[in-house]
Amino acid sequence: MGLNNIETIRALDSAMKKYNIEYSECDMGELGNCLMWPHEVCWGDEYKKIKLLNLTNKRYVAKEYFNTIKKVKSHTSMDINGKNGAVKIDLRKPIEGLTFDVITNFGTTEHVESSWPKDQYMAFKNIHDMCKVGGIMFHQVPKANNWQGKAAGLRADHCPYYYYEEFFEKLARLNKYEIFLNTSWNHDIGTRIGESWSSILDPSSKRARYECASILIKTSDNNFCSMDEFKTLKIQKPSDINYSETSTSYSYRKF
């Protein structure tokens, strides 16, 4: 998935402002080797800065964006592929010795797969354990019944796990997180038509690419919830995937 819209950045800006975290003083952890879509329509006025970054595989690297433009104190991306400066880390195993003020999960946990619920449990436990008290955890991941096959403009399903807003609601409740944002949005720009994009010309042409967007705040140094508690969270797995239409039932908050 990666980063595909300025609203994601604006949401993070707003959360950091509310919780008094400055980019210049921020140790940021990024799950995955996150890439950014290289289209002006995604980034608005910010594109004049972003377009000066280096292209990697026809996209921009989020690590470079946060280091160069946001000027974070430190940035550590964690990806088993080790690309673009990422530390080789397997999220299915316990991570020790890393702590962050902000942790971003922009389309990574949905790919962490071995066997349910152990794989997802360990990924989210690692996020919890790496986040400092008072820190921000920003999840932007595929919504259930989206990013699957032709309806999403894909040849095959994007990933093995898809999420619901309820997943993050209950995750927050179990772990005493404060919820800053919990919604769904679809920033799909559609397909290219001449010099424009179909969803800009006609919003109804957006493909099935809704994402859950959840910003959670770690409020205490409590242990992560138990495996038995975690497996009660609502998540869409390969065994129960269907291809129904979906839309958000949550109020849409625009940044």
C-alpha positions in Angstrom: 0.0 0.0 0.0 2.4 2.6 1.2 1.6 6.3 1.5 -0.8 7.7 -1.0 -2.3 11.0 0.3 -1.4 14.2 2.1 -4.3 13.6 4.6 -2.2 10.9 6.2 0.6 13.3 6.9 -1.8 16.0 8.1 -3.4 13.5 10.5 0.0 12.7 11.9 0.9 16.4 12.2 -2.4 17.0 14.1 -1.8 14.1 16.5 1.8 15.2 17.2 0.7 18.8 17.9 -2.0 17.6 20.3 0.4 15.3 22.2 3.3 17.8 22.2 5.7 15.7 20.0 8.1 17.7 17.8 9.5 16.1 14.7 12.9 17.5 15.5 12.8 15.7 18.8 11.1 12.6 17.6 12.5 9.0 17.4 10.3 7.5 14.7 9.9 3.8 13.9 8.4 2.6 10.7 7.1 -0.8 10.1 8.1 -2.0 6.6 10.0 -0.2 3.9 7.3 2.3 3.2 7.1 4.0 -0.3 5.1 7.1 -1.3 3.1 7.4 -4.5 4.8 9.8 -7.0 1.8 11.8 -8.2 1.1 15.5 -7.5 -2.6 14.8 -7.1 -1.8 12.8 -3.9 0.2 15.5 -2.2 -1.1 19.0 -3.0 1.3 21.8 -2.1 3.6 19.4 -0.3 4.5 17.9 -3.7 6.9 20.7 -4.5 9.1 19.4 -1.6 8.4 15.7 -2.2 9.3 15.7 -5.9 12.9 16.7 -5.0 13.4 13.4 -3.2 15.1 10.5 -5.0 12.8 8.0 -6.8 13.3 4.3 -5.9 11.4 1.8 -8.0 9.4 4.7 -9.4 8.3 5.8 -5.9 9.6 8.0 -3.1 10.9 6.5 0.1 9.1 7.5 3.3 12.2 7.2 5.3 13.8 10.0 3.2 10.7 12.1 3.4 10.7 12.1 7.2 14.5 12.6 7.5 14.8 15.3 4.8 11.5 17.2 4.9 10.1 16.5 8.4 13.7 16.5 9.9 13.0 13.9 12.6 15.6 13.3 15.2 15.9 9.7 14.1 14.1 7.3 11.8 14.3 3.5 11.8 12.4 1.5 9.2 12.0 -2.2 9.9 11.5 -4.6 7.1 12.6 -8.2 6.6 13.7 -7.2 3.0 16.3 -4.8 4.3 15.8 -2.4 1.4 16.2 1.4 1.3 18.0 1.5 4.6 15.6 -0.6 6.5 16.8 -2.7 9.4 16.2 -6.4 8.8 13.6 -7.3 11.4 11.0 -10.1 11.4 7.9 -8.7 13.1 6.7 -12.3 13.9 9.5 -12.5 16.5 10.0 -10.4 19.7 11.9 -7.1 19.1 14.1 -5.9 21.9 16.1 -2.7 22.4 14.1 -0.3 20.3 11.8 2.4 21.5 10.0 5.2 19.6 7.9 8.3 20.1 6.0 7.6 17.0 5.5 4.2 15.2 3.9 4.1 11.8 2.2 1.0 10.2 1.4 2.3 6.8 0.4 -1.0 5.1 2.7 -3.5 6.8 1.0 -5.7 9.5 -1.4 -7.1 6.9 1.5 -8.9 5.3 2.8 -10.4 8.6 1.8 -14.0 8.2 2.6 -17.4 9.6 -0.3 -18.8 11.6 -3.3 -16.9 13.1 -3.4 -15.5 15.7 0.3 -15.8 16.6 1.6 -13.8 13.7 -0.7 -10.8 14.1 -0.5 -11.0 17.9 3.3 -10.7 17.8 3.3 -7.8 15.3 0.9 -5.7 17.4 2.7 -6.7 20.6 5.9 -5.5 19.1 4.3 -2.1 18.2 3.0 -1.8 21.8 6.4 -2.7 23.4 8.4 -0.4 21.1 6.1 2.6 21.7 7.0 5.0 24.6 4.4 6.0 27.1 2.7 9.0 25.6 3.7 7.9 22.1 1.7 7.6 18.9 0.9 4.4 17.0 -0.5 5.2 13.5 -2.1 2.3 11.6 -3.3 2.7 8.0 -4.1 -0.7 6.7 -6.6 -2.4 4.2 -10.2 -2.4 5.3 -12.1 -5.7 5.2 -13.6 -6.5 1.8 -11.2 -4.1 0.1 -7.9 -4.4 -1.8 -9.1 -7.8 -3.1 -9.0 -8.7 -6.8 -10.7 -6.9 -9.7 -12.9 -4.6 -7.6 -9.7 -3.1 -6.3 -8.0 -3.0 -9.7 -5.7 -5.8 -8.7 -4.9 -9.2 -10.3 -4.8 -10.9 -6.9 -5.6 -10.2 -3.3 -3.3 -7.7 -1.8 -2.6 -9.4 1.5 -3.7 -12.2 3.9 -5.3 -9.9 6.6 -7.8 -7.1 6.4 -9.1 -5.0 9.3 -12.2 -3.4 10.7 -12.6 -0.1 12.7 -13.8 -2.4 15.5 -10.5 -4.1 15.6 -8.8 -0.9 16.6 -11.5 0.1 19.0 -11.2 -3.1 21.0 -7.4 -3.1 20.7 -7.4 0.3 22.3 -9.8 -0.8 25.0 -7.8 -3.9 25.9 -4.5 -2.0 26.1 -5.8 1.3 27.6 -4.9 3.4 24.5 -6.4 6.7 23.9 -8.0 7.0 20.4 -7.1 10.1 18.5 -8.5 8.9 15.2 -10.4 5.8 14.1 -12.1 5.9 10.7 -12.0 4.6 7.2 -11.1 6.5 4.1 -10.5 5.9 0.4 -7.9 8.1 -1.3 -7.8 6.1 -4.5 -6.9 8.3 -7.5 -8.4 5.7 -9.9 -6.9 5.2 -13.3 -5.1 7.6 -15.6 -7.2 9.3 -18.2 -5.2 11.7 -20.3 -3.6 14.2 -18.0 -6.0 13.5 -15.1 -7.3 10.6 -13.0 -10.6 9.0 -13.1 -11.6 9.5 -9.4 -10.8 13.2 -9.7 -13.0 13.5 -12.7 -15.7 11.1 -11.3 -15.5 10.2 -7.5 -17.7 7.2 -8.1 -14.8 5.6 -10.1 -12.8 5.0 -6.9 -11.9 1.4 -6.7 -12.4 -0.9 -3.6 -9.4 0.6 -1.8 -10.8 1.7 1.6 -8.3 1.8 4.4 -8.7 1.7 8.2 -6.9 4.7 9.6 -6.3 4.6 13.4 -4.1 6.8 15.6 -3.7 5.4 19.1 -1.9 6.8 22.0 -0.1 4.6 24.6 -1.2 6.0 27.9 0.5 3.7 30.4 3.3 1.2 30.7 1.0 -1.8 31.0 1.7 -5.2 29.4 0.1 -5.9 26.0 -3.1 -7.9 26.2 -3.1 -11.7 26.3 -3.3 -13.9 23.2 -6.7 -15.1 24.3 -7.9 -11.5 24.4 -6.3 -10.6 21.1 -7.9 -13.4 19.1 -11.3 -12.0 20.0 -10.6 -8.9 17.8 -12.5 -8.7 14.6 -10.2 -9.3 11.6 -10.7 -10.7 8.2 -8.6 -13.8 7.5 -8.1 -15.8 4.3 -10.6 -18.4 5.5 -13.5 -16.0 5.7 -12.8 -13.5 2.9 -15.7 -12.5 0.7 -16.0 -9.8 -1.9 -18.9 -7.7 -0.7 -19.0 -3.9 -1.2 -18.1 -1.9 1.8 -18.2 1.7 3.0 -17.3 3.4 6.2 -19.9 3.6 9.0 -17.7 6.0 10.9 -17.8 9.8 10.6 -15.1 10.9 8.2 -12.7 13.3 9.8 -10.8 15.5 7.3 -7.4 17.0 8.1 
